[in-house]
Amino acid sequence: MHLVIISSKRCWHAPESPTGFTTDGGFPMQMRGLSELFDRTTVVVPCLPADAGAPKTPLVGHNLRVVPMSYPRGRGWRRKLDFPVWLLRNLPTVVREAFRADAIHAPIPGDIGSVAMLLALVARKPLFVRHCGNWLAPSTRAEKAWKWLMETFGGGRNVMMATGGSDVPPSPRNPAVRWIFSTSLTREQLVSCAAGRRKPPGDSPRLIITCRQERLKGTGLIIESLPILAERFPGIGFDVVGDGTALEAFRAEARELGVGDRVTFHGNVDHPTVMRLLHGADLFVFPSTSSEGFPKAVLEALASGLPVVTTPVSVLPQLVGTGCGEVLPEATPQAIARAVERCLGDAARHEAMSRRAVETASAYSLESWRDTIGRALTAAWGPLGRSAAAEGTRGPGALAALL
């Protein structure tokens, strides 16, 4: 079977990659996983010219081909204004690849994924939609429209999955909509992540956040909490990993508050570096008020044995509220400081939370994510085609070999 994935994910031309393209985040790992289910996989994505800047991960997989589109111009309203022009230029590519394939996967939110979803519905192609935002709290018209479409058309050959998790199904309107978690780590990586963890030093712990650096993610609140925390932990440090529109403002705020020497801004780094930085930290702090789905960053922190301080957003209380850290009653610098002190002030409690974090993360491997999706697609579409996958390539080492 031939699957086409049509996504808004930003990619780069890269001659050194086997497919000629790279990308970042957990997307390349998940594309590898999905490609193992099919005979052929085509990924249609907007691509930028080769970039010698931050390291990126090759976009590769089993019989995986990348078809580039031009990248939409601007951000926010500028992108919205340019999108009709972009669509006129790129729609022939989208339509051609959609009709060449046997089935379409449309990750949303995203304008390009939305086009793919509508195209599949109109053409009556087998469709797999994976909603990667906060399913439970749609706030924009677009988010409400995506949810309505999934609830209305889910079932039969239309497989609809919402990223998150709960004992209650995602949709009281349509039981065909199912939960799916998100991850970027294989079973082998989950086992190795927490190996050799150090015990946090009494007065010099390291906090860390890994995410896109935007206001709603909470990095600024952590910086504001550092002067309070420095009274209790004189050697405290904070690693900020990721790029974003608020990054320079965070640098300025750290200087203004006199904690610039405590904060290390790493920018956008490759996945192995992210995991190395997590391994060297003592506590993951993620006071997000953004619309989260199933943040892979939090899962990676738990897998690394890091207790997590976070907010009651989406699936985060379910992940962290099992003894892996603290769920904040409110996202303020004072509340963050109190939670950090509770997590780091008692070595025995920190060690117990660290063990529980690793246990929690172990249930969310990339192999399990892939196979959960594979079972749902097989039930809706019949055999997906790659018989070898069912006969042994789905073992713990299959994805690790690709990675």
Secondary structure, DSSP 8 states (H G I E B T S, - for coil): -EEEEE----EEE-TTSTTSEEE-TTHHHHHHHHHTTBSEEEEEEEEE----SS--EE---TTEEEEEE----SSHHHHHHHHHHHHHHHHHHHHHHHHHSSEEEEEESSHHHHHHHHHHHHHT--EEEEE-S-TT---SHHHHHHHHHHHHH-BTTEEEEEES--SS-S-SS-TT-EEE------HHHHHHHTTT-----SS--EEEEES---GGGTHHHHHHHHHHHHHH-TT-EEEEE---TTHHHHHHHHHHTT-TTTEEEEES--HHHHHHHHHT-SEEEE---S--SS-HHHHHHHHTT--EEE-S-TTHHHHHTTTTEEE-SS-SHHHHHHHHHHHHS-HHHHHHHHHHHHHHHTT--HHHHHHHHHHHHHHHHS--B-HHIIIIITSHHHHHHH-
